Amino acid sequence: MDRFDAMRVFITAVDEGSLAGAGRRLGRSPAAVTRAIAFLEDHVGVQLLHRTTRSIRLSDAGQRYAAACRRVLAELEEAELLASDDRSAPRGTLTITAPVVSGRRILRPILDAFLDTQPAVKARLLLFDKTVSLIDEGIDVALRIAHLPDSSLTAIRVGEVRRIVCAAPSYLAGRPPVVEPGDLATHQCVAMAQFGQDTWSFPPAKGSAAPRSIPISPRLVMNSVDAIVASVVEGHGVARVFSYQVADEVRKGQLTLLLEDAEPPPLPVHLITPEGRLSIARVRAFVDFAVPRLKAEFARMGRL
């Protein structure tokens, strides 16, 4: 059995979450998929998947092997494309990752429009509110909202986002005004589970060099930005979010910005790719298509 083909079957099974799903996607029988996985397990000498009647789960060794397979298959595809000098006809599967809300609200419509222009390209859009390794996960392009460390990644800046404090007019009516960060101590706050549950930090006050750390006592903590925004729109408190996450709600008058003079410096937004991936036609075509549209969208969302 061809080992590279078996690797493709293995990765497809991981992505689909079942051997049957891999068979449907690849047009192969369940028995053929099972043989491919068994071939790899025999070759490496360890169990890669824990199987049940309905699902599969990677073993510890399987997780490491899957990351290696993604790297190998991506490099193999890149070598084949370069060898055939197929640089003008985008084709194959494009894998992209982004944070959940920016991926859903901003990147997904751009990706849909790109696919409409490229009938030979397929795509996988993976939305995570965590940083994933592009190389280990076989990702072609990522949208990152952060200051980037020096690395071999190719980065194109497409905008910036603000970290803002906001609340609904219905919540603010009849309550003490929020004029400075310290005023938040007397207000109901809705916080994100991953950060900002005890304190919210702000830049130093005028004439001071020390950042301000404001204690908060959230009445509600959630792990979903969409849920936080919905709760705040309904008047249940004050939240701190990124500007793009509430741009529509602010424009509709559903939310009011607070403490704009105390906002920290904006965070840059980049579209990044692993070194060498821009030489692949589908990656280069998507980046060329997406960059001006992302710049326009983040510029629009910055004008709140």
N, C-alpha and C positions, 0 to 999 in steps of 0.2 A: 504493500500500500504506500502511496506517496505521502511522505510526512507533512509536506506543506499543505496538501489538501486536507489531511487529517486535522492539522492545526486550524484551518478555516472552519471545519465542521465544529471543532471544539469551541472556538470563539463564538460562532453563531449560536451554539447551544447555550453558552453563558449569557449572551445578549438577549436571547429569546426566553430564557428562564426554564426551558424544558427541552428534552430530546425530541418530542413530537413537534414542538415549535420550530426547532432547527430543521427537521425533516420537511415541514411545510414550506419554510422559507427557501430551502435549497432544492426542493423538488426531489427529495430522496426518501426512501422507506425508513421507518423507525429502526429496522434491523441494520441498515447501512450506517445510520448515525451511531448506533450502539457499537458497531464494529470499529468505526473510526476512533471513538473514544477509548475503546479497549486496546486498540493498537498503540495509541499514545501512552496509555498507562503501562502497558507491557514494556514499551520502549524506555520510559523514564524510570520504571520500577517502583512507582508510588501511585496511590489512589488520588485522582485529580478531582473527582466529583463524588459527593454523597447523593445517592439517588433515592427518591420515593416514587410512588406510583404516579404522582402528579407534578413533581417539581424536582429540581436539582439544586445543590448547594456546593460551592467550591470548598475543597479542603484547604488547609493552610498552604500545602505544597501547590495545590491547584491555583490559588491566588497568585503566587509568585510565577508559576508557569504561564498563566493567562497574560500577565503583564509582559513577560518575555515574548510570548507568541505575537502579541499586538505589535511590538517593536519589530520583530522579524518580518511579519507580513507587510507592515507599512514600508519597510526598507526594500523588500522584494518588489512590491508594486511600484515604488519609486524607480528602482533600477530598471524594471521592465519598460516603464513609460519613457525613461530617458534613452534606453537602448533603441527603442522604436522611433525616437525623435518625435513622439506624439505630443507636441507642445502647443498645438493650435486647436485641438478638439477636446474640450473638457468631457470627461466621462468617469465612471466609477462612483464610489460612495464617499461623500464628504462628511467628516465627523467634526461636530462643533460643540463647544460647551460654553455656558454662561451662567451667571447667577439667576435664580428662579424668576424674579420679577422683571429684570431687564431683559432676560431671554424671552419671556412670554410677551411683554408689552412692546419691546423695541426690536429685538433681533428676529423673532419668529416671523413677523410680517415681511421683513427684508429677505429672509431665507425663502419664504413662499414665492416672492416675486422673482428671486434669482432662479429658482427651480422652473418657473414658468418659461424662462428664456433658455434653459439648458435641458432638453429632453433626455439626454444621455447621462445625466447626473442624478444620483440619489443622495439622500442626506440623513444623518442621525443627529438630532439636537438633544444634548444631555444637559439638564438644568440642575445645578447644585449650588447651595449656599456654602460652599467650601472650596478650597483650592485643590485641584487634582493635577496629577502629573501628566502633562501632554504626551510625553514619550511613553510612559508606562501604560497609559490608557489608549494609545493609538489615535490621539486627537490631532486634527489638522489645524484647527483655528479655535482660539478662545477669546472671549470678551472678559477683560479684567478691570475691576474698579479698585485701584490701589496704586500706591507707589511701588514700582517694580524694582526688584534687586537686579544687580548686574548679572547677566546670564547669556547663554548662547541663543536665546530666543530672539526672534525678529519682532519688534514692537512698533506699531503705528498708532500714534495718539489720535483719538477721534472725538475727544471732548473732555468735560469735567462735570462732576456732580457736587452739589452742596449737601452738607449735613444740617438739616433744618428741624426746628421745633414747630409744631402746629397743633391746632385744636379747632373744633367746630364753633361757629358763632353761637350756636345754641348752648354750648358748654360755657363759653366765656361770659354770656349775658348774666349780669348780677353777681359775678365773682370778682375777687380782687384782680386788678390788671397785672399782667406779667411784663414788667418793665426791665428787669434785670434777672440774670440767672438765679439769684438767690430766692426770687419770688416763687420758683417752682416748688420749694419745700412745702408750701401751703396748698398745693394743687394735687388733684388726682392724676397719676401718671399711668400710662399703658406702656409696658416695656417689652423689649425683645428678649427671649430666653437666653440667646447666645451672648449678649453683652448688655451693659447698662442697667443691671437690676438694682444696684445699690447707689451708684453715683453717675452723674452725667458731667463730663469734663468740657470746659470752655476755655478759650484763650485768655491770657492775662487781662485784667482790667487796665484801663489807661493809667499810665504811671507806675505800673507794677510789672515785675518779670515773672511772677509765679502764676502758672495756670490755675484756673478756678475749678475746683472739684465740688460739685453741688450734690449733697445727699438727697436721694429720693426714696420714697416708700411706695412702690407701685401697688395700685389696687388690683391690677390685672397684669399677668405675664403670659405671653404667648410665643410660640415658635414659628408663626406664620405672619409675614408682612401683610398679606392681603387681609387676614383676620384683624390685625392691629388697625389698619387703615379703616376697615369697615366699622370697628368699634368706636374709633375716634370721630368718624363722620357722623355717627349716630349720637354723639355728644357725651361719651362716657369718659373723657379725660384728655390729657395732653400726651403727645407722642413725639419721639425723635426718630426721624427716618431720613432717607436720601430723597433729594428733590424730585428725581424722576419717578419715584414710587407714588407721589401724590400730585404730580403736575396737573392731571386732568381734574382732580377734585378741587385744587386751588383755583383753577380757571373757572370752574363752575360755581365758585363761591361757597362750596361745601366745607372748605377748610380755610383757616386764616393763619398766615405765617407769624411767628412770634420770635422775638430776640434776634432779628436779622443783623443787628449791629454786633452781636456776640457770636456769630457763626465762626467756626474754625475755617482755615483755608480749604478751598475745594479739593477734592480728590481727582486725580487724572483718570481717564478711561482710555484703555488701549485695546486694540485688536492684535493678538500675538499669535505667532506660528513657530513651530520648531525650526531650527536651522535647516535650510535646504528644501523645506516643503513648498516654498513659493515657486520652485521649478516645476511643480506638478500643475498641469493645466487647470484642473478643477479648483485647486486651492487658489492659484493666482487669479482665476476668473472671479471667484467669489470675493476675494479681498478687494479687487478692483471695483466690483459692483457694490460691495457693502460700505467701504470706507466713506465715500461722499454722502451716502444716505445716513450713516450713523452720525457723521459730523453735523448734518442738518438737523437730525432728530434731537441730539443732545444740546445743540444750540437753542432749539425751540424750547426744550424743557428747562433750559437754564434761565429763560426769560419769564420768571414767575412774578 
